[in-house]
Amino acid sequence: MTVDAFDTARLRAAVLTAWRSSPARLREDANTEEDHARGYYRDRVVVELAQNAADAATRAGVPGRLLLRLDHADDGTAVLVAANTGAPLDSAGVASLSSMRASAKRPEAGPAHTGVVGRFGVGFAAVRAVSDEVDVLSTSGGVRFSLADTRSALTAAAQALPELAQEVRRRDGSLPALRLP
């Protein structure tokens, strides 16, 4: 049995319900993710990963360290690994990663929250400039964002909803992978 440490089933259900209710919402989410991943933030992947690492270290009150390494999977595919010190991923962080403009890193009172760099909730979308399959692993658990999984979930959700099915077809594979952790 797999433990859902970050309550991702609830997040996925809420997003799929919204998309079923309003295919325009799917279009909006897909366009927003595409704009940030392929447009505004496409050249900022390393900067955004470094900012997330700095913020995790700040929240934990430890010196920040970031390791960036390019590996290769067994099939030869390039894999960018970003490893950092700091606060582990939590449910609020996963909810933030799976939404746009809803950062869980808003400055709060206290020394652990001074100096937080990211707070707008858009930087993580830069990872889509380099991958359609993103794994975020932490000492507290892991979460996967997958274009293939999003496509499967939408195909199943759209079976009885012609308007949603039409929107999925119209998008021709350009779907919001970061909305369904």
C-alpha positions as CSV (number, residue, x, y, z in Angstrom):
1,M,0.0,0.0,0.0
2,T,1.4,3.4,-1.0
3,V,1.0,6.2,1.6
4,D,-0.2,9.5,0.2
5,A,2.0,11.7,2.4
6,F,1.0,14.9,0.7
7,D,-2.7,14.4,0.2
8,T,-2.3,14.4,-3.5
9,A,-5.4,12.3,-4.1
10,R,-7.5,15.2,-2.8
11,L,-5.5,17.7,-5.0
12,R,-6.0,15.6,-8.1
13,A,-9.7,15.0,-7.4
14,A,-10.3,18.8,-7.0
15,V,-8.5,19.7,-10.2
16,L,-10.2,17.0,-12.2
17,T,-13.6,18.1,-10.8
18,A,-12.8,21.7,-11.9
19,W,-11.8,20.5,-15.4
20,R,-14.9,18.4,-15.7
21,S,-17.1,21.3,-14.7
22,S,-15.3,23.8,-16.9
23,P,-13.2,22.7,-19.9
24,A,-12.3,26.4,-20.2
25,R,-10.5,26.0,-16.8
26,L,-8.5,23.2,-18.4
27,R,-7.6,25.5,-21.3
28,E,-6.7,28.3,-18.8
29,D,-4.4,26.0,-16.7
30,A,-2.8,24.5,-19.8
31,N,-2.2,27.9,-21.4
32,T,-0.8,29.4,-18.1
33,E,1.6,26.5,-17.6
34,E,2.7,26.6,-21.3
35,D,3.3,30.4,-21.1
36,H,5.5,30.0,-18.0
37,A,7.3,26.8,-19.1
38,R,7.8,27.6,-22.8
39,G,7.7,31.4,-22.6
40,Y,8.4,33.6,-19.6
41,Y,10.4,31.2,-17.5
42,R,11.9,28.8,-20.1
43,D,15.5,30.1,-19.4
44,R,15.1,30.2,-15.7
45,V,15.1,26.6,-14.6
46,V,18.5,26.7,-12.8
47,V,17.7,30.0,-11.2
48,E,14.3,28.8,-10.0
49,L,15.7,25.6,-8.6
50,A,18.4,27.6,-6.8
51,Q,15.8,29.9,-5.3
52,N,13.7,27.0,-4.1
53,A,16.8,25.5,-2.5
54,A,17.7,28.8,-0.8
55,D,14.2,29.1,0.5
56,A,14.2,25.6,1.9
57,A,17.5,26.3,3.7
58,T,16.1,29.6,5.1
59,R,13.0,27.8,6.4
60,A,15.1,25.2,8.1
61,G,17.6,27.8,9.4
62,V,20.5,26.0,7.9
63,P,23.2,27.0,5.4
64,G,22.0,26.5,1.9
65,R,23.6,24.0,-0.4
66,L,22.6,23.0,-3.9
67,L,23.9,20.2,-6.1
68,L,23.0,20.3,-9.8
69,R,24.1,17.2,-11.8
70,L,23.2,15.9,-15.2
71,D,22.8,12.1,-15.2
72,H,21.5,9.6,-17.6
73,A,18.7,7.1,-17.1
74,D,19.1,3.5,-18.1
75,D,17.5,4.3,-21.5
76,G,20.0,7.1,-22.1
77,T,17.6,9.9,-21.4
78,A,19.3,12.9,-19.8
79,V,18.1,13.6,-16.2
80,L,18.7,16.8,-14.3
81,V,19.1,16.2,-10.6
82,A,18.8,19.2,-8.2
83,A,19.5,18.2,-4.5
84,N,19.5,20.7,-1.7
85,T,19.6,21.1,2.1
86,G,16.8,22.6,4.1
87,A,13.2,22.0,5.1
88,P,11.6,18.9,3.7
89,L,8.7,19.0,1.3
90,D,5.3,19.1,3.0
91,S,1.6,19.1,1.9
92,A,1.4,22.9,1.6
93,G,4.5,22.8,-0.6
94,V,3.1,20.1,-2.9
95,A,-0.2,22.1,-3.2
96,S,1.8,25.2,-4.1
97,L,3.9,23.3,-6.7
98,S,0.7,22.0,-8.3
99,S,-0.9,25.5,-8.7
100,M,0.1,28.8,-10.2
101,R,0.4,32.0,-8.3
102,A,-0.4,30.2,-4.9
103,S,3.0,30.1,-3.2
104,A,3.2,28.6,0.3
105,K,6.3,30.7,0.8
106,R,4.6,34.0,1.8
107,P,6.8,35.9,4.3
108,E,5.8,35.4,7.9
109,A,7.1,36.8,11.1
110,G,10.2,35.4,12.5
111,P,13.8,34.9,11.6
112,A,13.2,31.6,9.7
113,H,11.1,33.5,7.2
114,T,13.3,36.5,6.5
115,G,15.1,36.4,3.2
116,V,12.6,34.1,1.4
117,V,13.2,34.6,-2.3
118,G,10.3,32.9,-4.0
119,R,6.9,34.0,-3.1
120,F,4.9,34.4,-6.3
121,G,4.2,30.8,-7.0
122,V,5.3,30.6,-10.7
123,G,9.0,29.6,-10.7
124,F,8.5,25.8,-10.5
125,A,6.7,25.9,-13.8
126,A,10.2,26.4,-15.4
127,V,10.9,22.7,-15.0
128,R,8.4,22.0,-17.8
129,A,10.9,23.7,-20.1
130,V,13.2,20.7,-19.7
131,S,10.9,17.8,-18.9
132,D,7.4,16.4,-19.2
133,E,8.1,14.0,-16.3
134,V,9.2,15.7,-13.0
135,D,9.9,13.9,-9.7
136,V,10.3,15.9,-6.5
137,L,11.8,13.7,-3.8
138,S,12.3,14.7,-0.1
139,T,13.1,13.0,3.2
140,S,9.3,13.3,3.8
141,G,8.2,11.6,0.6
142,G,8.0,12.2,-3.1
143,V,5.6,13.5,-5.7
144,R,5.6,13.0,-9.5
145,F,4.2,15.4,-12.1
146,S,3.7,13.6,-15.4
147,L,2.3,14.7,-18.8
148,A,1.6,11.0,-19.6
149,D,-0.3,10.6,-16.3
150,T,-2.2,13.8,-16.9
151,R,-3.2,12.6,-20.4
152,S,-4.4,9.3,-18.9
153,A,-6.4,11.0,-16.2
154,L,-8.0,13.4,-18.7
155,T,-8.8,10.6,-21.1
156,A,-10.7,8.8,-18.4
157,A,-12.4,11.9,-17.1
158,A,-13.5,13.0,-20.6
159,Q,-15.2,9.7,-21.6
160,A,-18.7,10.9,-20.6
161,L,-18.0,14.6,-21.3
162,P,-17.8,15.5,-25.0
163,E,-16.8,19.1,-24.3
164,L,-13.9,18.1,-22.2
165,A,-12.9,15.4,-24.7
166,Q,-12.9,17.9,-27.5
167,E,-10.7,20.3,-25.5
168,V,-8.2,17.5,-24.8
169,R,-8.1,16.6,-28.5
170,R,-7.8,20.3,-29.5
171,R,-4.8,20.7,-27.2
172,D,-3.0,18.0,-29.1
173,G,-0.9,16.8,-26.2
174,S,-0.2,20.3,-24.7
175,L,-1.7,19.6,-21.3
176,P,-0.9,21.0,-17.8
177,A,1.3,18.3,-16.3
178,L,2.0,20.3,-13.1
179,R,-1.7,20.4,-11.9
180,L,-2.0,16.7,-11.1
181,P,0.6,15.5,-8.6
